[in-house]
Amino acid sequence: MNTVARWLGQRLSRYLTQPGRSVSTSPPTDLAKLAACLRPGDVLLVEGNTRISTAIKYLTQSTWSHAALFVGALTGPCGPDGLPLCLVEADMVDGVHTVGLAHFRGLHCRVCRPVSLTSEEAQRVCAFALARVGLQYDLKNVWDLARYLLPLPPVPTRWRRRMLALGSGDPTRAICSTLLAESFESVRYPILPRIETLPANDPACADCVREILHVRHHSLYVPRDFDVSPYFQIIKPTLAAGFDHHGLTWQQLAVT
């Protein structure tokens, strides 16, 4: 029975990861500019165009349906463009694996940078993710995958995010940002922690408070959390490359 369920899960996951009818409203990111601005430890958010991407964007009320971790150029096999593999991602079909920037050619991307991460901590975050390369997800729970066959499931807004965390676990981990959340959690770098405010108990400052951060469970993180996190800086490749609007060429409108 498990063998049949696993076979059905694999077939269903392949169907869901095929390109769908989703149309991006933003232009594709220039890969050369993207490569020039990335640093190890950066999170790459992607506006995917697959069938499951449409459901994820709807459920999370966000542009972003996927996230990958930039770990720097790796030695060994190269990508289809001949360039080194440099990102770690979790995928429903391939599990945790490495890809090159060409994997996201033609898609709209955004870079989120953990601003206070030291070089040594960034390497530890990357090492954590790389140590999990080769991990395969168990997709035998067909019902967990079947819910994404509806690109816009009729779920109330307040329940949409929770819908991603329902089920047996592995299908959710394969489509959410669980891997990246665990990687940053390994060095105690915050993404969107729950903040508890308590009195500071300072006699010299009656109104002072102290904040205690509580780590959210890694299965509850989605790509948009890196975008809205106050601890990640948004890096736009075009601006990082030295954008100057004075050099733009505009179409001259005819005056009638």
N, C-alpha and C positions, 0 to 999 in steps of 0.2 A: 504493500500500500504506500509506504514511504517513497519507494522508487518511482511509482507512478506520479505521486504528488510532486516530487522533485522535478520530474520530467516536465510536468505541466507548468511548474513554476519557472523553469528555464525558458520554456516556449513563451510564456506570458511576459517575462522580463525582456526578452528580445523584441517582442512586439512593442512594449511600452517605450523602449529606448530607440525606436526608429523615428526619423523625422516626422513631425505632424504638420498641422495646418497653422501653427502659431507663427505670427508675423511680428518681427521686432520693429519697434517704433524708433529705434536708435541705430546709427550707422555702425558697421563693424569696427572693431578696434584695430589700429595699425600695429601689426605684430612686431615690427622693428622698433617702434617707439615703446611698445610694451616691454620688450626684452631689455631695452636700455635703462628702464627705471626700476626693474624688479630687484629685490634683495632677499636673501634667505630669511625665511620666517614670514614673508608677505603672504597674505591670503588673496587669491584670485577669485573674484566672483564672476559668474558667467550667466548670461541670459540665454538659456538653452532653447532649442527648437524641437525637442522631441515630444512625443505624446505625453510622457509623464511630466515633462517640464511645465506644460500648460496647467496641469493639476497642482503642482507645487507652487507655482506663482499665484494661482488663485487662492489656495489654502493659506498661504503666508502673506497675501496682500502685498506682493513685492515684485520688482522687476527680475529678481535673481532666483534662479532655480538650482544652481550648482555652485560648489566651492571647491577649490584645490589649494594645496600648500606648495609654495615655491621653495625648493630646497637647493637650488643652484645646479650647475651642470654636473651630471653624473658620468662617471667612466663606464665603459661597456657599450652595449648596443645603442644605436642612435634611432631617432624617430624617422618617419617616412620622408622628411625633408632633409635628412642627412645631418641634422643638428642633434646635440646631446639631449637626452631626456632630463627634465628639470623640475617636474611637478609631481606631487603625489595626490591621488584622488581615490575615492571609493565609488565603485560602479556596480550596478546590479548584476551585470553579466560577467565582468572581469574581476570583481572583487577589488581589493586594494592593489593598485598598480601604479607605475610611473608612466608619464606621458610628456611629450614636448609641446611647445607653444602652438605648433601647427595643428594640434588636436582641436584647438579652439578657433581655427581660421574661419573668418566670415561671421563671427559672433561678437556681440557687444559684451565687453568685459570691464571690470573695475578692480583696482588694487586697494586693499585695506592693509595698513601697516601698523603693527604693534609698536607704538612710539617709544616706550621706555625699556624695551627688551634689549638686553646687552648682547654682544656678539656671541658670547659663550652660551647664553640662554637660548638664543636663536638656533644655535647648532644642536642644542639638546632637544628643542621642539622638532627640528627636522629629523634628528636621529630617532625620536620616538615614532614618527610617522613612517620612516623608512624601515624600521624594524618590523612593521606590520605588513609590508609589501608581500603579496602572495596569499594573504588571508582571503578566503572565499566565504561568502555569505550563504547560509542555508535558506533556500527559497521554496521549501516544500509547503509552506503555509500559503496556499493559493488564494485564500480569501483576503489575506493582507495585500496581495498584489491586485486582485480583481477590483478593489475599490477605486483604483486609479484608471479604470477603463472609462469612467465618466470624467471627461476633462473638466467639467464644472459641477462637481457634486453638490446637491442641494443641502448644504450644511450652514446653519446660522453662523454669522461672523465670529461670535465669541467662542465657538467650538472648532473653528477650522484648524487652528494651530494644533489643538489637542488631537485632532484626527490623525495627524502624522505620527503621533506617539503611540497609537493604539496597536494592538496585535502582539505577535510573538517576539518581536525584537529585531531579528536579522534583516527583514525587508526594510524596516524603518532605518536601521543603521546604514543600509546600502544607498539610501537616497537623501539622508539628512547630513548635517555637518558634524556627526558624532565623532568621526576620526579626528577632525581638526580641533574640536572642543577638548577631547582627551589629550591631544598633543600640547595645547596651551595650558591645560590643567596640570600637566606634569611639571611645569615650572611656576605654577600658581599665578599665571597671567590672566587677568579678568577679561571676560567678554561682555556678558550682561548678568552680573551677579544680583542676587536679591540683597538689598541694602536695608539693614535694621538700624534705626536711629535711637540712641540711648542718651540719657543725661550724662554729661562729662564729669559730674561730681567735683567740679572745680570751685572752691569757695570764692575765688577771685572773679569768676565769670558764671553768673547764675544762668545765663541764656546759652551757654556753650553746650554743644552736643558732640558725641562721638559716633562714628559710623562703623558698623561691623558688617563685612561682606560675607554672604553665604553662597557657596558654589551651587549653581543649578545643576541638575542631573544632565550629563552630556547628551542623553537621547532627546532632550527637548530643544536642542539648538538647531536652527535652520540658517540658510545662507544669509538672509537679510539681517540677522543679528550682528554680523560683522560690519555691516553697512551703518547700522544705527548705534553701534557701541560707542560710548564716549572715550574709549581707550584705544581705538584704532583710527588712524589718520587716513583720509581718502586721498589717494594719489591718482591723478588723471594723466595718462601718458602724454597727451598732446601738450598739456601745460608744463609737465616736467621736461619736455624737449625744448622749451623756450618759445612758447607761442607768442606771436606778435600780430595783432590784428591789422597793423599797418601794411603787412605784406600780402593781405588777401586781395584776390581779384574778384570784383563784383560785376554781375551783368548790368549793363547800362540799359535802363528802361527808356523806351521811346516816349517823347513828350508830344502829345497831340493837342 
